[in-house]
């Protein structure tokens, strides 16, 4: 330790707003997860519509799959909310 650092008074460490309360951080992450899941569902709907419009059955099926994944993830988030 240098002589200067021993003479300098130390300041208390500040906590960041998002890290002071773990429950609050979890709610924030849950909100982000919900938005991502909804985005996946809506993206799937867009793919399904595009596939249906263009006659591309593979794109339509991929869109339906994305929607199902998004819906399942949203259901999981709702279940987690019940147990909070």
C-alpha positions as CSV (number, residue, x, y, z in Angstrom):
1,X,0.0,0.0,0.0
2,X,1.4,3.4,-0.9
3,X,1.8,6.2,1.5
4,X,-0.7,8.3,-0.5
5,X,-3.5,5.7,-0.5
6,X,-3.1,5.3,3.3
7,X,-3.6,9.0,3.9
8,X,-6.6,9.4,1.5
9,X,-10.0,8.9,3.3
10,X,-12.1,6.2,1.9
11,X,-15.7,6.8,0.7
12,X,-18.4,4.2,1.3
13,X,-19.2,2.2,-1.7
14,X,-22.5,3.0,-3.4
15,X,-24.9,0.4,-4.5
16,X,-26.4,0.6,-8.0
17,X,-30.2,1.1,-8.0
18,X,-30.9,-2.3,-9.7
19,X,-28.7,-4.3,-7.3
20,X,-29.9,-3.2,-3.9
21,X,-33.0,-5.3,-3.9
22,X,-32.8,-8.8,-5.4
23,X,-36.6,-9.2,-5.6
24,X,-36.8,-6.0,-7.6
25,X,-34.0,-7.2,-9.9
26,X,-36.0,-10.5,-10.5
27,X,-39.1,-8.5,-11.3
28,X,-37.1,-6.5,-13.8
29,X,-35.7,-9.6,-15.4
30,X,-39.2,-11.1,-15.5
31,X,-40.5,-8.1,-17.4
32,X,-37.7,-8.4,-19.9
33,X,-38.4,-12.1,-20.3
34,X,-42.1,-11.4,-20.9
35,X,-41.3,-8.8,-23.5
36,X,-38.9,-11.2,-25.3
37,X,-41.5,-14.0,-25.2
38,X,-44.2,-11.7,-26.6
39,X,-41.8,-10.6,-29.3
40,X,-41.2,-14.2,-30.3
41,X,-44.9,-14.8,-30.5
42,X,-45.5,-11.7,-32.6
43,X,-42.5,-12.6,-34.8
44,X,-44.0,-16.0,-35.3
45,X,-47.3,-14.5,-36.3
46,X,-45.5,-12.3,-38.9
47,X,-43.7,-15.3,-40.3
48,X,-46.9,-17.3,-40.5
49,X,-48.7,-14.5,-42.3
50,X,-45.7,-14.0,-44.7
51,X,-45.6,-17.7,-45.4
52,X,-49.4,-17.9,-45.9
53,X,-49.3,-14.8,-48.3
54,X,-46.3,-16.1,-50.3
55,X,-47.5,-19.8,-50.3
56,X,-44.3,-20.8,-48.5
57,X,-45.4,-23.7,-46.2
58,X,-42.0,-24.0,-44.5
59,X,-42.1,-20.3,-43.4
60,X,-45.7,-20.7,-42.3
61,X,-44.8,-23.8,-40.2
62,X,-41.7,-22.0,-38.7
63,X,-44.0,-19.1,-37.7
64,X,-46.5,-21.4,-36.1
65,X,-43.6,-23.0,-34.2
66,X,-42.2,-19.7,-33.0
67,X,-45.7,-18.7,-31.8
68,X,-46.1,-21.9,-29.9
69,X,-42.7,-21.4,-28.2
70,X,-43.5,-17.8,-27.3
71,X,-46.9,-18.9,-25.8
72,X,-45.3,-21.7,-23.8
73,X,-42.7,-19.3,-22.4
74,X,-45.4,-16.8,-21.5
75,X,-47.3,-19.5,-19.7
76,X,-44.1,-20.3,-17.7
77,X,-43.7,-16.7,-16.8
78,X,-47.3,-16.6,-15.5
79,X,-46.7,-19.6,-13.4
80,X,-43.6,-18.1,-11.9
81,X,-45.6,-14.9,-11.1
82,X,-48.1,-17.0,-9.2
83,X,-45.4,-18.3,-6.9
84,X,-43.8,-15.0,-6.1
